């Protein structure tokens, strides 16, 4: 008769959820860096004058390329489930514009590489 092995798992829930309204993704050969950020307006009284500024908070997550691929697949599957249940998600127009900017940046990067 085999003895049962028990594994104790503790989950730390002390950090509150982070709401993000923007994300930047970059990578190198060994990792992907996903930087989630949120922009909050701030009103400061400077010399008797109220001035608006913005506070940007961010949380970065670094993952290896294999997990980035798994994460992408899981996210896509969940988006499909969400849309099946709640309807199609409409991407804001600025997201589509960002994709155009990224394509332009790729072309510029490729054109400006120096081989010599």
Secondary structure, 3 states (H helix, E strand, C coil): CCCCCCCCCCCCCCCCCCCCCEEEEEECCCCEEEEEEEEEEEEEEECCEEEEEEEEEEEEEEECHHHHHHHHHHHHHHHHHHHHHHCCCCCCHHHHHHHHHHHHHHHHHHHCCCCC
